[in-house]
Amino acid sequence: MDSGKVVHRKKPDIPGAADMKQHQEVSAKSLDSTKVIRLLEDPLTANLKERHLFVLKKLLKRSQVGFLLKDLKDFARILNICAEKVNEHPEYLPTLCEALKICRFPFLKEKASDELNYAKDVIEFISYLGCLMRVSDAGVRQQIVETVKSFYNHVAPKQLQHGTDSATRTKPRTLCSSRFSRLSLNLQSTSPGYRLQLLELSDVAQTLLLSMSTLENQPTIKLQLLKTLQILSGSSDRNCALMLNARGAETICLHMNEPDPTGEVLVHSSEILWNLLERGSKDTVTAQLSSMECTVSLKEAFFHKLMSGFQPSDLQLRNDLLVITTLIAENPNHLLIESLFAKQLMVFVTFPELKTHNPLVRNFKLSYNSEDLKMKKMLLNLLVLMSKDLAALQLYKEEQVMLALLTLVKPPAAAAEQRSGGRHWSMIQQEELQLQALATLATIAPLMLDEYVSCLGNARLLLLLDWCTGQDSYFGDCHSFHGTGGRGSKKAQMRHCIRVLRSVTSLGEESVSQDLCDQGTISQLMGILMQMEGSPDEEDLVTLEIKSDIQLILSALCENDMHRKELFGAEGVEMTVHFLKKGPDKFYSGLGHNKLILSTVDCVWSCIVGCYTTEDYFLVKEGVFLLLDLLVSSPRCVHAIVLATLLELCDNPNTLTHILSWRDDGGRTASSVLLQLWRLEEEELGVTRDQHGGIADPQRLVLRRDQEDTQLTSNTPSAAVMEISENLRSKIYSIFCKLGFLELPGLTAKDYVTLGIIKRYLDFKVGEIWDEVSKELVLDGVRPISPDQESLRAICKIPEDTARSVMTEQISILEQQKKEEATEEKIVYTEIKSHWKQRELTAKSWDSYVSKTSNYEVLKEVKAQRKEDMESSRPKRTEADPVVHPAEHFVGQVIAAESSEAQASAGVKLTLTKSLIKSPGPNPEEPAARDPELCSSGSAKDRQVSGEVSMQPQGSFTDPIAVMMASVGTGLCLYSSRQMAERVQLKLPNA
């Protein structure tokens, strides 16, 4: 056999250099791993134990610096064979341990591609290492645990690290060491993270965990295994998943209370559980720990550390176990109550606030240090997590948890009076517990109202609220989560106190609300709100939350009680108006302005609407105007509550006048805004409409896009009815029913088209419901009798006929709009034409003026012509006729002058009027019909010029004669027309 050659080879006595080299090559070839496996498995050589050990020793000696990647598959088989032979032949144990020691070194590669090519073999080899835990020998198990742990220590053998330098500097002591040093010159260690990556792909973590049950009699190995599992679980998410698949959390929890003189088993077990919670599936871990056995094991571990642990590490471990317990409490299937764990914890929840004779606290001493404070806060948090269980609430009642919580929330001054001379919580610790208790009450109090009322919860909280608004010097130093935003003030206490009141009043319990109102809560809260509003401090997240919560409390108290609305009164109206004036400018600030706006509108709805006294005062303060302004400027999510509030206010007759008289910054009326909201709502819902907003399909009147595809069943509620509460259309329709559909100001033709649909909205909804009834009958296979069938068909046809009539009205409205637009267009064009005509006349008048002033000959001709026209225009008279001054027409005014015997200007009587007048004396020779366009005694050309000038506005005359005549008329000149003409003729040459 080939193996025999290896074992019985005759060595030369005095090896020469050539013989030595040949010997080494033959030995390397003869120790092939496949031949070794054949030697170990061959039935003919299976019992040659000494030969096996000799060959294995030489094979391991050749691989003393690490296993080659290509040989790992064969070495896995060799280790398996040795593990099987160990039970009958313990002589194989040293060889197995030696092989495991070599596994601590990095694997070796001949080529860079070996890491990728042999990755599968490496994964299988690492997985098989965990399977070797079946060997019961403690040494083998110790080596396996140490080997897996060594994967996280990236240490390579010095022979590979130093390479040729190591080989040349170190003198070989034996032939074999010299030979393998030279052979290793061509080998390289794998990269440091190579084994870790492949270890995560193996199942060694799961295998090691399953071997926990085999180490009951080997506590030292068990402790080392726990340390290794802690490393594995803390370094890889996949390792945690593999451990959880093997129910690792449950296994660790069940073994953590086993006898351990060192006390490290519990420490490492809790660390492993923490790693599984952080890196694994939290739900899976809590589900595994929720069994009765695990709950009891946790209880024993916790109370063991609670009663016997005094070192800081023991207190930290106690708190870690309590945190794990709170995580279990989040699982609805937990057994904390059934295992009596919760009942025993309640004793420490109420300690030391309540005196008790429970034996659990008889020997328990609270150190009042930071770890005890953490435990107290976690116990309070546990109350919140367990409050979802009705059995837990009953347990709270029995252990007087409500009284303990209300004791903790007392103001610091009252709490200091109750302290005895012993040790107690410091001021900072007391503040943290106070805030934690308030946060707990916000959840517990609504679930235990009877205990809350019996312990005078309202009175205690109002006292705390008075302390929060006091002016005493108190500076909060709390660094806890619940103290956020309140450092240096009482704002954190006020925030949580208001939260508790809000949670209690939100239930609508009349006894609680009446108790609060009897103690003056309404006026107190409004005072706090306006005091905060008047503060110069900048608004932050906490301040805005307090303001919105106060408004919600006021809404809950006043919603259904008229007397409380009267108590809200003018002061409350002033408050709501003040917040409405702020508008939605900071709606998306992220600080809570959106909640404040919504709570303000809700406060108007609940505290003002329904009481005519407050409603009228709200109208006087222009509250409706502010609501409409908010409707225009706020985002869509606010429109529903604003419209609902306006609708409720419309029951007051005075509201309609305010709505109709409102205008926005662009001049739009409330009706126009509501119609625009209707169109936007239908566009959002996908209702089919034409380009003008009219009905496009008479068979789909107000249907949404998603309603058309809804499958109707007899069990589902009507989609037509449900959608009324989901959008704004029903509210807008109801407001228009209050306002009326006629004589609405500020509407366009498009608005009237939309208004026609709104007017018939209820008819369309009724028809839609009847259509659903008809479809449901068909789906259910029900056929009405013939008369009912005809009636149903006729009813379903009515909405379509109504829609067609509305479409006709809409078409007529649009046609009328087109006619009006055409008429307006003609008027505009006429105005433009008149404007251009005026400009032409002005240009002609200017040209005439320029020609007269620039050419003296033209001026003389004009004057001569004017004189001739004046003479020709005078009526011829005889000597017998009395002297009568005929009426003269001036530009701009008409003056009639009458002579008298007086001298100078006193001898003339002047009459000024806007119409043509005649002289008072008779003029029988005057023509019967005089040309009304005759405005002066000049020629026809001059009359034309005078007429052109008279069309200009006053103060823009260009003809100097006309200007002077107009000036004479305005200044009430006492000269007649003839005298004025003579004066002009005398002065013109000088011009």
LINGIRA-V304333 format. One record per helix or strand of 2 or more residues. SS is the DSSP state (~ for helix, > for strand). FROM is the first residue (numbers start at 0). LEN is the number of residues. If there is no record, write none. Layout:
ss=[SS SS]
from=[FROM FROM]
len=[LEN LEN]
This chain:
ss=[~ ~ ~ ~ ~ ~ > ~ ~ ~ ~ ~ ~ > ~ ~ ~ ~ ~ ~ ~ ~ ~ ~ ~ ~ ~ ~ ~ ~ ~ ~ ~ ~ ~ ~ ~ ~ ~ ~ ~ ~ ~ ~ ~ ~ ~ ~ ~ ~ ~ > > ~ > ~ ~ ~]
from=[1 16 32 48 68 91 107 113 118 137 157 163 174 187 191 203 218 236 247 263 281 291 311 340 358 369 389 400 411 426 448 456 480 490 509 520 540 561 592 611 622 635 652 669 704 718 728 748 760 785 855 887 893 903 907 939 959 976]
len=[6 14 9 14 18 11 2 4 16 13 5 6 12 2 10 11 17 9 8 16 8 17 18 9 3 17 9 8 6 21 6 13 3 15 9 13 18 19 16 9 11 14 9 16 4 7 11 11 19 69 18 2 6 4 6 11 11 12]
